[in-house]
């Protein structure tokens, strides 16, 4: 059973401070231990204030590689692109913000294969994977439904796959590339940043249901190899 630790905050500002501080600690520990840090950061809106705070941290950013934990298959620079949002925050710091989809394509399976190839060159396991959770229990871009078996149960050496959510999520109605469950749960540090009562209930139910959960976050966490920190703001 995965060991889960809940960290609760009164508001988004406290959540941002805590998440930024924890990510900084993980990066510093990775650099001390291995000379570099590779971290996967969630897309979406919740963690952005934490990223803004993290970017101000005094870190040896040249030793840090940042990848989006998932990406929408759109041209770089598109407002829907997670790496574009991250790059706006971190490029001045010298961190390497690495696109996982080098160019937009209609062939999401091919995009998943190219992301997987790109990621193989990174040192694994990730030092950190920060996840968000959607109201439907999706995490990264692993959405509910039978079509995400490869993302959840694919070959263990697969780090990323392309997915075509059905239905397409309203906030980003495009095909995506996502870290696989294997790429997520093997991270040396696994953190979730989420807010609101509804998502808290989704996560609590998902954890109770575990591997059989209809919520991808439950199926992902069911075999996390290390304790998971969940940072939650009311
Ligand atoms: C994405 C995200 C996604 C996100 C959740 C929560 O690219 O869409 O990675 O998994 O983390 O949808 O998003 P919010 O934090 O905006 O609610």
py3Dmol code that shows the C-alpha trace and the ligand (Angstrom):
import py3Dmol

protein = """\
ATOM      1  CA  UNK A   1       0.000   0.000   0.000  1.00  0.00           C
ATOM      2  CA  UNK A   2       1.425   3.355  -0.988  1.00  0.00           C
ATOM      3  CA  UNK A   3       2.415   5.591   1.939  1.00  0.00           C
ATOM      4  CA  UNK A   4       0.611   8.925   1.490  1.00  0.00           C
ATOM      5  CA  UNK A   5       1.353  12.086   3.485  1.00  0.00           C
ATOM      6  CA  UNK A   6      -1.147  14.976   3.275  1.00  0.00           C
ATOM      7  CA  UNK A   7       0.155  18.525   3.756  1.00  0.00           C
ATOM      8  CA  UNK A   8      -2.689  21.057   4.150  1.00  0.00           C
ATOM      9  CA  UNK A   9      -2.658  24.815   3.655  1.00  0.00           C
ATOM     10  CA  UNK A  10      -5.191  27.576   4.127  1.00  0.00           C
ATOM     11  CA  UNK A  11      -4.689  29.142   0.715  1.00  0.00           C
ATOM     12  CA  UNK A  12      -2.910  29.026  -2.650  1.00  0.00           C
ATOM     13  CA  UNK A  13      -0.061  31.261  -1.445  1.00  0.00           C
ATOM     14  CA  UNK A  14       0.846  28.871   1.376  1.00  0.00           C
ATOM     15  CA  UNK A  15       0.593  25.937  -1.050  1.00  0.00           C
ATOM     16  CA  UNK A  16       2.912  27.683  -3.492  1.00  0.00           C
ATOM     17  CA  UNK A  17       5.500  28.415  -0.778  1.00  0.00           C
ATOM     18  CA  UNK A  18       5.496  24.823   0.456  1.00  0.00           C
ATOM     19  CA  UNK A  19       5.650  23.202  -2.980  1.00  0.00           C
ATOM     20  CA  UNK A  20       8.420  25.557  -4.141  1.00  0.00           C
ATOM     21  CA  UNK A  21      10.397  24.832  -0.964  1.00  0.00           C
ATOM     22  CA  UNK A  22      10.043  21.068  -1.338  1.00  0.00           C
ATOM     23  CA  UNK A  23      11.051  21.123  -5.008  1.00  0.00           C
ATOM     24  CA  UNK A  24      14.082  23.251  -4.134  1.00  0.00           C
ATOM     25  CA  UNK A  25      15.081  20.756  -1.435  1.00  0.00           C
ATOM     26  CA  UNK A  26      14.806  17.845  -3.886  1.00  0.00           C
ATOM     27  CA  UNK A  27      16.879  19.692  -6.495  1.00  0.00           C
ATOM     28  CA  UNK A  28      19.595  20.580  -3.971  1.00  0.00           C
ATOM     29  CA  UNK A  29      19.718  16.994  -2.678  1.00  0.00           C
ATOM     30  CA  UNK A  30      19.970  15.608  -6.228  1.00  0.00           C
ATOM     31  CA  UNK A  31      22.792  17.988  -7.139  1.00  0.00           C
ATOM     32  CA  UNK A  32      24.647  17.127  -3.917  1.00  0.00           C
ATOM     33  CA  UNK A  33      24.214  13.398  -4.509  1.00  0.00           C
ATOM     34  CA  UNK A  34      24.556  13.104  -8.296  1.00  0.00           C
ATOM     35  CA  UNK A  35      25.724  16.449  -9.613  1.00  0.00           C
ATOM     36  CA  UNK A  36      22.493  17.212 -11.464  1.00  0.00           C
ATOM     37  CA  UNK A  37      18.705  17.118 -11.161  1.00  0.00           C
ATOM     38  CA  UNK A  38      16.021  16.025 -13.635  1.00  0.00           C
ATOM     39  CA  UNK A  39      12.507  16.977 -12.623  1.00  0.00           C
ATOM     40  CA  UNK A  40       9.109  16.580 -14.285  1.00  0.00           C
ATOM     41  CA  UNK A  41       6.648  19.363 -13.512  1.00  0.00           C
ATOM     42  CA  UNK A  42       2.876  19.259 -13.891  1.00  0.00           C
ATOM     43  CA  UNK A  43       1.073  21.433 -16.352  1.00  0.00           C
ATOM     44  CA  UNK A  44      -2.170  23.215 -15.538  1.00  0.00           C
ATOM     45  CA  UNK A  45      -2.719  26.293 -13.387  1.00  0.00           C
ATOM     46  CA  UNK A  46      -2.420  25.110  -9.765  1.00  0.00           C
ATOM     47  CA  UNK A  47       1.378  24.830  -9.570  1.00  0.00           C
ATOM     48  CA  UNK A  48       2.226  27.999 -11.530  1.00  0.00           C
ATOM     49  CA  UNK A  49       2.559  30.231  -8.411  1.00  0.00           C
ATOM     50  CA  UNK A  50       4.925  27.642  -6.941  1.00  0.00           C
ATOM     51  CA  UNK A  51       7.003  27.692 -10.147  1.00  0.00           C
ATOM     52  CA  UNK A  52       7.221  31.489  -9.969  1.00  0.00           C
ATOM     53  CA  UNK A  53       8.553  31.202  -6.390  1.00  0.00           C
ATOM     54  CA  UNK A  54      10.901  28.327  -7.264  1.00  0.00           C
ATOM     55  CA  UNK A  55      12.430  30.344 -10.107  1.00  0.00           C
ATOM     56  CA  UNK A  56      13.623  32.863  -7.504  1.00  0.00           C
ATOM     57  CA  UNK A  57      15.507  30.195  -5.524  1.00  0.00           C
ATOM     58  CA  UNK A  58      19.305  30.418  -5.358  1.00  0.00           C
ATOM     59  CA  UNK A  59      20.155  27.150  -7.126  1.00  0.00           C
ATOM     60  CA  UNK A  60      22.832  25.980  -9.560  1.00  0.00           C
ATOM     61  CA  UNK A  61      20.201  26.044 -12.326  1.00  0.00           C
ATOM     62  CA  UNK A  62      22.666  25.023 -15.030  1.00  0.00           C
ATOM     63  CA  UNK A  63      22.612  21.562 -13.421  1.00  0.00           C
ATOM     64  CA  UNK A  64      18.823  21.314 -13.599  1.00  0.00           C
ATOM     65  CA  UNK A  65      16.779  19.762 -16.439  1.00  0.00           C
ATOM     66  CA  UNK A  66      13.050  20.407 -16.345  1.00  0.00           C
ATOM     67  CA  UNK A  67      10.540  18.469 -18.443  1.00  0.00           C
ATOM     68  CA  UNK A  68       6.767  18.815 -18.488  1.00  0.00           C
ATOM     69  CA  UNK A  69       5.199  15.648 -17.003  1.00  0.00           C
ATOM     70  CA  UNK A  70       2.867  15.809 -19.953  1.00  0.00           C
ATOM     71  CA  UNK A  71       2.494  17.982 -22.998  1.00  0.00           C
ATOM     72  CA  UNK A  72      -0.151  18.995 -25.443  1.00  0.00           C
ATOM     73  CA  UNK A  73       0.832  18.250 -29.056  1.00  0.00           C
ATOM     74  CA  UNK A  74       0.843  21.872 -30.254  1.00  0.00           C
ATOM     75  CA  UNK A  75       3.591  24.085 -31.736  1.00  0.00           C
ATOM     76  CA  UNK A  76       6.134  25.471 -29.258  1.00  0.00           C
ATOM     77  CA  UNK A  77       4.916  28.934 -28.299  1.00  0.00           C
ATOM     78  CA  UNK A  78       1.270  27.897 -28.438  1.00  0.00           C
ATOM     79  CA  UNK A  79      -0.530  29.090 -25.256  1.00  0.00           C
ATOM     80  CA  UNK A  80      -1.607  25.462 -24.680  1.00  0.00           C
ATOM     81  CA  UNK A  81       2.002  24.256 -24.526  1.00  0.00           C
ATOM     82  CA  UNK A  82       3.143  23.304 -21.029  1.00  0.00           C
ATOM     83  CA  UNK A  83       6.836  23.625 -21.893  1.00  0.00           C
ATOM     84  CA  UNK A  84       6.200  27.137 -23.211  1.00  0.00           C
ATOM     85  CA  UNK A  85       4.620  28.111 -19.873  1.00  0.00           C
ATOM     86  CA  UNK A  86       7.552  26.562 -17.955  1.00  0.00           C
ATOM     87  CA  UNK A  87      10.151  28.106 -20.264  1.00  0.00           C
ATOM     88  CA  UNK A  88       8.779  31.593 -19.657  1.00  0.00           C
ATOM     89  CA  UNK A  89       9.492  31.128 -15.940  1.00  0.00           C
ATOM     90  CA  UNK A  90      12.833  29.271 -15.952  1.00  0.00           C
ATOM     91  CA  UNK A  91      14.866  30.149 -19.052  1.00  0.00           C
ATOM     92  CA  UNK A  92      16.423  33.272 -17.441  1.00  0.00           C
ATOM     93  CA  UNK A  93      17.710  31.049 -14.646  1.00  0.00           C
ATOM     94  CA  UNK A  94      19.820  28.853 -16.921  1.00  0.00           C
ATOM     95  CA  UNK A  95      17.837  25.666 -16.268  1.00  0.00           C
ATOM     96  CA  UNK A  96      17.398  23.416 -19.310  1.00  0.00           C
ATOM     97  CA  UNK A  97      13.664  23.319 -20.023  1.00  0.00           C
ATOM     98  CA  UNK A  98      13.336  20.381 -22.401  1.00  0.00           C
ATOM     99  CA  UNK A  99      10.377  20.034 -24.767  1.00  0.00           C
ATOM    100  CA  UNK A 100       9.186  16.423 -24.860  1.00  0.00           C
ATOM    101  CA  UNK A 101       7.319  16.970 -28.134  1.00  0.00           C
ATOM    102  CA  UNK A 102       9.915  18.488 -30.485  1.00  0.00           C
ATOM    103  CA  UNK A 103       7.286  19.556 -33.018  1.00  0.00           C
ATOM    104  CA  UNK A 104       3.541  19.443 -33.456  1.00  0.00           C
ATOM    105  CA  UNK A 105       2.151  16.498 -35.406  1.00  0.00           C
ATOM    106  CA  UNK A 106      -1.236  14.914 -36.031  1.00  0.00           C
ATOM    107  CA  UNK A 107       0.283  11.514 -35.321  1.00  0.00           C
ATOM    108  CA  UNK A 108       0.078  11.358 -31.531  1.00  0.00           C
ATOM    109  CA  UNK A 109       1.441   7.808 -31.403  1.00  0.00           C
ATOM    110  CA  UNK A 110       4.560   8.943 -33.277  1.00  0.00           C
ATOM    111  CA  UNK A 111       4.817  11.925 -30.917  1.00  0.00           C
ATOM    112  CA  UNK A 112       4.724   9.509 -27.990  1.00  0.00           C
ATOM    113  CA  UNK A 113       7.510   7.414 -29.507  1.00  0.00           C
ATOM    114  CA  UNK A 114       9.685  10.475 -30.113  1.00  0.00           C
ATOM    115  CA  UNK A 115       9.053  11.733 -26.564  1.00  0.00           C
ATOM    116  CA  UNK A 116      10.009   8.309 -25.242  1.00  0.00           C
ATOM    117  CA  UNK A 117      13.242   8.366 -27.255  1.00  0.00           C
ATOM    118  CA  UNK A 118      14.060  11.885 -26.021  1.00  0.00           C
ATOM    119  CA  UNK A 119      13.467  10.850 -22.438  1.00  0.00           C
ATOM    120  CA  UNK A 120      15.650   7.754 -22.673  1.00  0.00           C
ATOM    121  CA  UNK A 121      18.632  10.143 -22.846  1.00  0.00           C
ATOM    122  CA  UNK A 122      17.796  11.592 -19.427  1.00  0.00           C
ATOM    123  CA  UNK A 123      19.132   9.946 -16.300  1.00  0.00           C
ATOM    124  CA  UNK A 124      16.405   7.766 -14.773  1.00  0.00           C
ATOM    125  CA  UNK A 125      14.707   7.564 -12.362  1.00  0.00           C
ATOM    126  CA  UNK A 126      13.500  11.160 -12.262  1.00  0.00           C
ATOM    127  CA  UNK A 127      14.606  13.025  -9.163  1.00  0.00           C
ATOM    128  CA  UNK A 128      11.110  14.471  -8.844  1.00  0.00           C
ATOM    129  CA  UNK A 129       7.727  14.084 -10.493  1.00  0.00           C
ATOM    130  CA  UNK A 130       5.184  16.729  -9.517  1.00  0.00           C
ATOM    131  CA  UNK A 131       1.645  15.820 -10.548  1.00  0.00           C
ATOM    132  CA  UNK A 132      -1.611  17.719 -10.773  1.00  0.00           C
ATOM    133  CA  UNK A 133      -5.021  16.045 -10.699  1.00  0.00           C
ATOM    134  CA  UNK A 134      -8.077  16.871 -12.756  1.00  0.00           C
ATOM    135  CA  UNK A 135     -11.637  16.786 -11.477  1.00  0.00           C
ATOM    136  CA  UNK A 136     -12.133  13.528 -13.381  1.00  0.00           C
ATOM    137  CA  UNK A 137      -9.155  11.967 -11.609  1.00  0.00           C
ATOM    138  CA  UNK A 138      -6.752  12.335 -14.519  1.00  0.00           C
ATOM    139  CA  UNK A 139      -3.127  12.970 -13.763  1.00  0.00           C
ATOM    140  CA  UNK A 140      -0.438  14.091 -16.183  1.00  0.00           C
ATOM    141  CA  UNK A 141      -2.337  13.277 -19.385  1.00  0.00           C
ATOM    142  CA  UNK A 142      -3.595   9.890 -18.318  1.00  0.00           C
ATOM    143  CA  UNK A 143      -7.359  10.285 -18.515  1.00  0.00           C
ATOM    144  CA  UNK A 144     -10.142   7.951 -17.340  1.00  0.00           C
ATOM    145  CA  UNK A 145     -11.228   5.348 -19.841  1.00  0.00           C
ATOM    146  CA  UNK A 146      -9.969   2.118 -21.351  1.00  0.00           C
ATOM    147  CA  UNK A 147      -7.702   3.777 -23.914  1.00  0.00           C
ATOM    148  CA  UNK A 148      -4.821   4.548 -21.649  1.00  0.00           C
ATOM    149  CA  UNK A 149      -3.667   1.054 -21.031  1.00  0.00           C
ATOM    150  CA  UNK A 150      -0.274   1.724 -22.627  1.00  0.00           C
ATOM    151  CA  UNK A 151       0.217   4.751 -20.366  1.00  0.00           C
ATOM    152  CA  UNK A 152      -0.782   2.732 -17.325  1.00  0.00           C
ATOM    153  CA  UNK A 153       0.321  -0.791 -18.073  1.00  0.00           C
ATOM    154  CA  UNK A 154       2.642  -0.516 -21.052  1.00  0.00           C
ATOM    155  CA  UNK A 155       6.145  -1.961 -21.239  1.00  0.00           C
ATOM    156  CA  UNK A 156       8.176  -0.984 -18.181  1.00  0.00           C
ATOM    157  CA  UNK A 157      10.866   0.632 -20.297  1.00  0.00           C
ATOM    158  CA  UNK A 158       8.340   3.039 -21.862  1.00  0.00           C
ATOM    159  CA  UNK A 159       8.690   6.480 -20.270  1.00  0.00           C
ATOM    160  CA  UNK A 160       6.208   8.360 -22.453  1.00  0.00           C
ATOM    161  CA  UNK A 161       3.325   7.627 -24.783  1.00  0.00           C
ATOM    162  CA  UNK A 162       1.017   9.667 -26.978  1.00  0.00           C
ATOM    163  CA  UNK A 163      -2.677   9.739 -26.066  1.00  0.00           C
ATOM    164  CA  UNK A 164      -5.860  11.080 -27.655  1.00  0.00           C
ATOM    165  CA  UNK A 165      -8.260  11.718 -24.758  1.00  0.00           C
ATOM    166  CA  UNK A 166     -11.857  10.891 -25.559  1.00  0.00           C
ATOM    167  CA  UNK A 167     -13.657  13.187 -24.932  1.00  0.00           C
ATOM    168  CA  UNK A 168     -11.013  15.867 -25.460  1.00  0.00           C
ATOM    169  CA  UNK A 169     -10.612  17.954 -22.290  1.00  0.00           C
ATOM    170  CA  UNK A 170     -12.336  21.336 -22.717  1.00  0.00           C
ATOM    171  CA  UNK A 171      -9.391  23.307 -21.351  1.00  0.00           C
ATOM    172  CA  UNK A 172      -6.996  21.842 -23.942  1.00  0.00           C
ATOM    173  CA  UNK A 173      -8.877  19.926 -26.677  1.00  0.00           C
ATOM    174  CA  UNK A 174      -5.804  18.378 -28.265  1.00  0.00           C
ATOM    175  CA  UNK A 175      -3.863  15.111 -28.361  1.00  0.00           C
ATOM    176  CA  UNK A 176      -1.122  14.797 -25.779  1.00  0.00           C
ATOM    177  CA  UNK A 177       2.054  13.067 -24.738  1.00  0.00           C
ATOM    178  CA  UNK A 178       2.301  11.851 -21.169  1.00  0.00           C
ATOM    179  CA  UNK A 179       4.735  10.237 -18.795  1.00  0.00           C
ATOM    180  CA  UNK A 180       3.697   6.639 -18.260  1.00  0.00           C
ATOM    181  CA  UNK A 181       2.774   5.286 -14.841  1.00  0.00           C
ATOM    182  CA  UNK A 182       6.193   3.606 -14.811  1.00  0.00           C
ATOM    183  CA  UNK A 183       7.947   6.913 -15.518  1.00  0.00           C
ATOM    184  CA  UNK A 184       5.979   8.542 -12.696  1.00  0.00           C
ATOM    185  CA  UNK A 185       6.050   5.986  -9.880  1.00  0.00           C
ATOM    186  CA  UNK A 186       9.787   5.300 -10.154  1.00  0.00           C
ATOM    187  CA  UNK A 187      10.623   8.944  -9.381  1.00  0.00           C
ATOM    188  CA  UNK A 188      12.817   9.420  -6.331  1.00  0.00           C
ATOM    189  CA  UNK A 189      10.277  11.977  -5.068  1.00  0.00           C
ATOM    190  CA  UNK A 190       6.593  11.961  -6.036  1.00  0.00           C
ATOM    191  CA  UNK A 191       4.491  14.984  -5.141  1.00  0.00           C
ATOM    192  CA  UNK A 192       0.958  16.130  -5.931  1.00  0.00           C
ATOM    193  CA  UNK A 193      -0.176  19.785  -5.809  1.00  0.00           C
ATOM    194  CA  UNK A 194      -3.932  20.176  -5.788  1.00  0.00           C
ATOM    195  CA  UNK A 195      -6.568  22.488  -4.406  1.00  0.00           C
ATOM    196  CA  UNK A 196     -10.250  22.419  -3.511  1.00  0.00           C
ATOM    197  CA  UNK A 197     -12.548  20.028  -1.666  1.00  0.00           C
ATOM    198  CA  UNK A 198     -13.802  18.266  -4.788  1.00  0.00           C
ATOM    199  CA  UNK A 199     -10.330  17.206  -5.927  1.00  0.00           C
ATOM    200  CA  UNK A 200      -9.418  16.170  -2.381  1.00  0.00           C
ATOM    201  CA  UNK A 201     -12.393  13.786  -2.415  1.00  0.00           C
ATOM    202  CA  UNK A 202     -11.366  12.444  -5.822  1.00  0.00           C
ATOM    203  CA  UNK A 203      -7.869  11.691  -4.535  1.00  0.00           C
ATOM    204  CA  UNK A 204      -9.097  10.169  -1.245  1.00  0.00           C
ATOM    205  CA  UNK A 205     -11.508   7.891  -3.138  1.00  0.00           C
ATOM    206  CA  UNK A 206      -8.850   7.050  -5.706  1.00  0.00           C
ATOM    207  CA  UNK A 207      -6.334   6.053  -3.046  1.00  0.00           C
ATOM    208  CA  UNK A 208      -8.914   3.880  -1.288  1.00  0.00           C
ATOM    209  CA  UNK A 209      -9.754   2.125  -4.582  1.00  0.00           C
ATOM    210  CA  UNK A 210      -6.111   1.747  -5.608  1.00  0.00           C
ATOM    211  CA  UNK A 211      -5.278  -0.257  -8.715  1.00  0.00           C
ATOM    212  CA  UNK A 212      -8.949  -0.869  -9.496  1.00  0.00           C
ATOM    213  CA  UNK A 213      -9.878   2.814  -9.332  1.00  0.00           C
ATOM    214  CA  UNK A 214     -11.645   4.384 -12.327  1.00  0.00           C
ATOM    215  CA  UNK A 215      -9.484   7.409 -11.511  1.00  0.00           C
ATOM    216  CA  UNK A 216      -6.054   7.300 -13.158  1.00  0.00           C
ATOM    217  CA  UNK A 217      -4.481   9.003 -10.129  1.00  0.00           C
ATOM    218  CA  UNK A 218      -5.533   5.991  -8.049  1.00  0.00           C
ATOM    219  CA  UNK A 219      -4.172   3.533 -10.594  1.00  0.00           C
ATOM    220  CA  UNK A 220      -0.927   5.484 -10.851  1.00  0.00           C
ATOM    221  CA  UNK A 221      -0.415   5.782  -7.094  1.00  0.00           C
ATOM    222  CA  UNK A 222      -1.431   2.183  -6.366  1.00  0.00           C
ATOM    223  CA  UNK A 223       2.090   0.981  -6.937  1.00  0.00           C
ATOM    224  CA  UNK A 224       4.162   4.052  -6.137  1.00  0.00           C
ATOM    225  CA  UNK A 225       7.469   2.740  -4.881  1.00  0.00           C
ATOM    226  CA  UNK A 226       8.076   5.561  -2.391  1.00  0.00           C
ATOM    227  CA  UNK A 227       5.944   7.673  -0.042  1.00  0.00           C
ATOM    228  CA  UNK A 228       3.858  10.314  -1.854  1.00  0.00           C
ATOM    229  CA  UNK A 229       3.467  13.882  -0.546  1.00  0.00           C
ATOM    230  CA  UNK A 230       0.125  15.487  -1.355  1.00  0.00           C
ATOM    231  CA  UNK A 231       0.088  19.268  -0.942  1.00  0.00           C
ATOM    232  CA  UNK A 232      -3.496  20.492  -0.677  1.00  0.00           C
ATOM    233  CA  UNK A 233      -4.996  23.948  -0.257  1.00  0.00           C
ATOM    234  CA  UNK A 234      -8.618  24.406   0.736  1.00  0.00           C
TER     235      UNK A 234
END
"""
ligand_1 = """\
17
LIG
C -2.173 19.274 -18.183
C -1.798 18.945 -16.778
C -2.926 18.287 -16.056
C -3.177 19.140 -14.851
C -4.537 18.876 -14.276
C -4.867 19.893 -13.169
O -1.271 19.376 -19.013
O -3.370 19.503 -18.409
O -0.616 18.324 -16.601
O -2.724 16.963 -15.699
O -2.171 18.897 -13.862
O -5.475 19.004 -15.334
O -4.830 21.170 -13.747
P -5.138 22.463 -12.853
O -4.010 22.527 -11.857
O -5.123 23.605 -13.837
O -6.475 22.214 -12.211
"""
view = py3Dmol.view(width=600, height=400)
view.addModel(protein, "pdb")
view.setStyle({"model": 0}, {"cartoon": {"style": "trace"}})
view.addModel(ligand_1, "xyz")
view.setStyle({"model": 1}, {"stick": {}})
view.zoomTo()
view.show()
